[in-house]
Amino acid sequence: MVGITGGAFVIIPFLDYHCSIHLRNRMWRIFFFSIVLQCIFSYDAEAQLYVGPTIGGEVSKVYFFDGYRYNDFTPRPSFGFSGGFMASMRIHKNYVLNAQLLYSTRTKHIDPGAGYDPEFKFTSKMQFIELPIFYALEFKSLKGDLNGRGGKIKTYNWFAGAGPIVSYWLSGKSTMQSSNLREIHIDQIDYTTIFGADPSSGGQPITSNKEYVSEANRFQFGINFTGGLSFEPVGLHKIVTFVQFNFMQTFLAKSDVSLPTFDIDVLRARNHSIRLSVAYLLDTKIETSKKGKSTKGKEVKRKRR
């Protein structure tokens, strides 16, 4: 892996003079991901690794890039959920590297602004595959009498960290209401998101249930800030609960979409979210942990004798 990153330092400056912008951007992405992979996989074989399921709920809201859109549309907070797997690995003393692989849903809810159709309402439910990675600094807290009086000492760790998040937009479905639809006696239309250009030359009919997004940014990047608590109530098991603030840096699409009703779906927007999650993690070094338990058991028996 060192050879890959080292070679990139030599190759990329060369490409800056001899290759297209598209190829240079691709090489920079490969270089970035090689560094991320190196951080994940180049660890000491004796490092402690926990793996397990995670689930969470989140509140998200879109923020428009073009300020004038706020005159026409008002974004509202919306609820979603996520679920998947989490890996947590202690790199050095108090430093822990965490990664999640999640399936998540986010909702974009838009109400009319002061200068738009008062009957307009647009709700879009989007599905993503996400990879949040955060490097955390962990602190241990003790609860109880250190001399053993008044019960056992209880410990928990609290941590804070940050890192990148990569999302892939899988699919989406939307529901819209507007005065244009009421005029033709339709209460609402349910759209299915189609990634790609509209194949029809004359545009879709007003009753079409397809929304073509020709310039969607299906890969989206952002920064997450995470903080939480971790407990180890039973030998092999670890419970982690944390709050994650995800600040996306990529627009949902390069341009807004004009719907068949001549209304606008604003996609030059970033979808930020706050997520509350809980994870149940298992130590992958089961044999080592069992040895520790058996040794402790023998010591207890000897003391009783």
VEXZA-620422 format. One line per 3 residues: number of its first residue (from 1); their letters; for each residue x, y, z of C-alpha. Coordinates in Angstrom, 3 decimals. Layout:
residues N
NUM> A> X:Y:Z; ...
//
This chain:
residues 305
1> MVG> 0.000:0.000:0.000; 2.906:2.341:0.695; 4.096:1.718:-2.838
4> ITG> 0.720:2.794:-4.224; 0.611:6.066:-2.318; 4.282:6.749:-2.944
7> GAF> 3.840:6.131:-6.653; 0.865:8.463:-6.716; 3.027:11.349:-5.479
10> VII> 5.237:10.825:-8.519; 2.553:10.088:-11.116; -0.008:12.805:-10.310
13> PFL> 2.284:15.814:-10.900; 3.225:14.215:-14.217; -0.462:13.892:-15.144
16> DYH> -1.060:17.558:-14.353; 0.939:18.444:-17.472; 0.174:15.554:-19.803
19> CSI> -3.424:14.369:-19.182; -6.982:15.648:-19.283; -8.778:17.137:-16.296
22> HLR> -11.088:14.091:-16.141; -8.147:11.693:-15.851; -6.383:13.864:-13.271
25> NRM> -9.527:13.984:-11.111; -9.836:10.205:-11.322; -6.206:9.754:-10.264
28> WRI> -6.700:12.075:-7.306; -9.709:9.980:-6.219; -7.685:6.772:-6.480
31> FFF> -4.923:8.406:-4.442; -7.395:9.559:-1.777; -9.011:6.132:-1.422
34> SIV> -5.615:4.402:-1.315; -4.737:6.540:1.725; -8.075:5.667:3.363
37> LQC> -7.548:1.950:2.701; -4.013:2.159:4.018; -5.289:3.700:7.261
40> IFS> -7.892:0.948:7.611; -5.836:-2.108:6.770; -2.272:-1.240:7.819
43> YDA> -2.630:-1.973:11.527; -0.875:-4.143:14.052; -2.020:-7.775:13.936
46> EAQ> -2.493:-7.625:17.732; -4.919:-4.701:17.531; -8.326:-5.246:19.121
49> LYV> -11.135:-5.382:16.543; -14.868:-5.289:17.323; -17.541:-6.017:14.683
52> GPT> -21.329:-6.059:14.904; -24.717:-4.671:13.813; -25.800:-1.067:14.173
55> IGG> -29.117:0.725:13.788; -30.154:4.350:14.073; -32.654:7.095:13.404
58> EVS> -31.905:10.453:11.840; -33.278:13.885:11.061; -32.229:15.418:7.743
61> KVY> -32.827:18.679:5.936; -31.797:20.025:2.540; -30.006:23.356:2.137
64> FFD> -30.242:25.146:-1.214; -27.135:26.420:-2.955; -29.038:29.115:-4.870
67> GYR> -30.327:31.606:-2.325; -33.206:32.853:-4.482; -34.830:29.397:-4.218
70> YND> -35.788:30.174:-0.615; -38.304:32.720:-1.953; -40.175:29.917:-3.692
73> FTP> -39.525:26.871:-1.500; -39.193:26.125:2.214; -37.311:22.911:3.175
76> RPS> -38.506:21.112:6.309; -36.716:18.628:8.601; -37.582:15.007:7.872
79> FGF> -37.078:11.668:9.604; -35.216:8.609:8.319; -33.452:5.494:9.554
82> SGG> -30.283:3.516:8.936; -29.022:0.006:9.605; -25.971:-2.077:8.812
85> FMA> -22.650:-3.106:10.285; -19.920:-1.356:12.238; -16.251:-2.155:12.870
88> SMR> -14.226:-0.551:15.662; -10.478:-1.010:16.021; -8.131:0.379:18.649
91> IHK> -5.070:1.734:16.837; -3.014:3.072:19.734; -3.983:3.532:23.397
94> NYV> -6.874:6.024:23.247; -7.150:6.233:19.451; -9.913:4.184:17.805
97> LNA> -10.705:3.850:14.086; -14.391:3.238:13.315; -16.159:2.414:10.052
100> QLL> -19.794:1.695:9.194; -21.474:0.172:6.144; -25.094:1.347:6.176
103> YST> -28.338:1.252:4.252; -30.061:4.536:4.991; -33.174:6.436:3.996
106> RTK> -33.514:10.214:3.879; -36.588:12.281:3.135; -36.648:15.649:1.415
109> HID> -39.760:17.594:2.356; -40.438:20.894:0.549; -43.264:23.342:1.294
112> PGA> -44.126:26.432:-0.780; -42.403:29.723:-0.063; -43.969:33.166:-0.040
115> GYD> -43.626:33.607:-3.788; -44.803:30.205:-5.034; -47.931:28.100:-5.531
118> PEF> -49.559:27.805:-2.047; -50.838:24.305:-2.890; -47.377:22.987:-3.753
121> KFT> -45.963:20.152:-1.627; -43.106:17.880:-2.588; -41.840:14.881:-0.603
124> SKM> -38.995:12.698:-1.841; -37.824:9.494:-0.128; -34.265:8.556:-1.099
127> QFI> -32.261:5.426:-0.351; -28.467:5.362:0.061; -25.567:3.036:0.774
130> ELP> -23.214:4.908:3.105; -19.679:4.456:4.406; -18.975:6.787:7.362
133> IFY> -15.434:6.561:8.758; -14.382:8.414:11.893; -11.168:8.481:13.880
136> ALE> -11.993:8.960:17.562; -10.133:9.915:20.706; -11.462:7.817:23.603
139> FKS> -11.429:8.619:27.322; -12.151:6.184:30.154; -14.348:7.122:33.115
142> LKG> -14.581:5.185:36.379; -17.604:4.956:38.669; -17.242:3.465:42.142
145> DLN> -14.733:3.189:44.987; -11.232:2.459:43.713; -10.511:0.592:46.983
148> GRG> -13.317:-1.865:46.292; -15.713:-0.554:48.956; -19.324:-0.045:47.989
151> GKI> -19.487:-2.501:45.069; -17.589:-3.099:41.845; -15.984:-0.368:39.799
154> KTY> -18.020:0.378:36.647; -16.254:1.772:33.610; -17.417:3.410:30.422
157> NWF> -15.636:5.271:27.657; -16.689:8.499:26.028; -15.238:9.557:22.706
160> AGA> -15.230:12.275:20.076; -13.966:12.139:16.516; -14.418:13.058:12.881
163> GPI> -13.836:11.698:9.396; -15.194:11.372:5.846; -18.508:9.937:4.710
166> VSY> -19.181:8.491:1.255; -22.762:7.922:0.041; -24.158:6.230:-3.044
169> WLS> -27.667:7.244:-4.128; -29.550:4.022:-4.859; -33.089:5.125:-5.712
172> GKS> -35.866:7.549:-4.922; -39.618:8.025:-4.996; -41.491:11.297:-4.705
175> TMQ> -44.988:12.625:-4.146; -46.141:16.040:-5.364; -49.230:18.202:-5.003
178> SSN> -49.792:21.467:-6.866; -52.463:23.754:-8.291; -51.457:22.642:-11.803
181> LRE> -52.582:19.126:-10.877; -55.776:20.332:-9.223; -56.759:22.060:-12.458
184> IHI> -56.862:18.663:-14.193; -58.571:17.041:-11.164; -55.527:15.154:-9.866
187> DQI> -54.789:15.314:-6.135; -51.184:14.161:-6.348; -48.662:12.341:-8.527
190> DYT> -46.213:9.701:-7.343; -42.868:9.913:-9.152; -40.157:7.280:-9.514
193> TIF> -36.634:8.674:-9.885; -34.903:7.602:-13.104; -31.173:8.346:-13.322
196> GAD> -30.505:9.451:-16.887; -31.790:11.722:-19.626; -35.418:11.835:-20.711
199> PSS> -35.618:9.607:-23.827; -38.660:11.439:-25.257; -37.950:14.354:-27.561
202> GGQ> -41.091:16.334:-26.681; -40.942:15.843:-22.912; -43.150:13.780:-20.641
205> PIT> -46.946:14.286:-20.424; -48.198:16.130:-17.343; -49.534:12.870:-15.886
208> SNK> -46.183:11.055:-16.201; -44.979:9.320:-13.043; -41.270:9.391:-13.931
211> EYV> -38.747:12.007:-12.845; -35.611:11.925:-15.002; -32.480:13.200:-13.237
214> SEA> -29.882:13.491:-15.988; -27.060:14.990:-13.898; -27.439:13.220:-10.581
217> NRF> -24.434:13.018:-8.261; -24.951:9.431:-7.200; -21.606:9.383:-5.357
220> QFG> -21.727:12.018:-2.639; -19.046:13.044:-0.155; -19.150:14.762:3.192
223> INF> -17.645:15.180:6.658; -18.976:13.644:9.859; -18.439:14.710:13.466
226> TGG> -19.214:11.989:15.996; -19.413:11.700:19.772; -20.761:9.084:22.145
229> LSF> -20.328:6.482:24.873; -19.187:2.856:24.853; -19.764:0.175:27.496
232> EPV> -18.410:-3.338:27.968; -20.899:-4.948:30.390; -20.091:-8.573:29.440
235> GLH> -16.637:-9.901:28.493; -16.792:-10.161:24.702; -19.555:-7.637:24.105
238> KIV> -19.393:-3.895:23.580; -22.317:-1.502:23.336; -21.733:1.827:21.614
241> TFV> -24.228:4.676:21.385; -23.326:7.859:19.528; -24.559:10.976:17.759
244> QFN> -23.270:11.759:14.276; -23.482:15.085:12.445; -23.156:14.555:8.670
247> FMQ> -22.342:17.625:6.594; -22.549:16.670:2.920; -20.341:18.619:0.511
250> TFL> -21.854:17.305:-2.744; -25.090:18.468:-4.372; -27.792:15.898:-5.046
253> AKS> -27.445:16.843:-8.731; -25.552:19.320:-10.871; -28.804:21.044:-11.921
256> DVS> -32.432:21.306:-10.835; -35.091:19.204:-12.546; -38.145:20.580:-14.349
259> LPT> -41.075:18.248:-13.709; -43.782:17.445:-16.298; -46.141:19.795:-14.391
262> FDI> -43.634:22.648:-14.980; -42.832:22.690:-11.270; -39.228:22.480:-10.054
265> DVL> -37.459:19.824:-7.990; -34.493:21.654:-6.438; -31.508:19.282:-6.534
268> RAR> -28.699:21.823:-6.367; -28.844:21.263:-2.632; -26.945:19.491:0.119
271> NHS> -28.687:17.058:2.442; -27.274:17.391:5.988; -28.368:15.057:8.780
274> IRL> -28.115:14.285:12.506; -28.099:10.568:13.345; -28.499:8.795:16.685
277> SVA> -27.199:5.209:16.537; -26.546:2.223:18.760; -24.199:-0.671:17.925
280> YLL> -23.689:-4.089:19.507; -20.102:-5.181:18.845; -18.305:-8.505:19.386
283> DTK> -14.588:-8.951:19.961; -13.112:-10.898:17.037; -10.294:-12.288:19.220
286> IET> -12.477:-14.830:20.961; -9.663:-17.250:21.849; -7.604:-14.560:23.571
289> SKK> -10.616:-13.370:25.539; -11.485:-16.928:26.620; -7.944:-17.448:27.855
292> GKS> -8.242:-14.302:29.935; -11.550:-15.507:31.375; -10.217:-18.970:32.239
295> TKG> -7.183:-17.456:33.992; -9.425:-15.153:36.022; -11.627:-18.127:36.969
298> KEV> -8.675:-20.127:38.265; -7.468:-17.184:40.338; -10.915:-16.841:41.959
301> KRK> -10.972:-20.576:42.855; -7.509:-20.365:44.418; -8.588:-17.429:46.584
304> RR> -11.657:-19.359:47.802; -9.463:-22.297:48.838
//
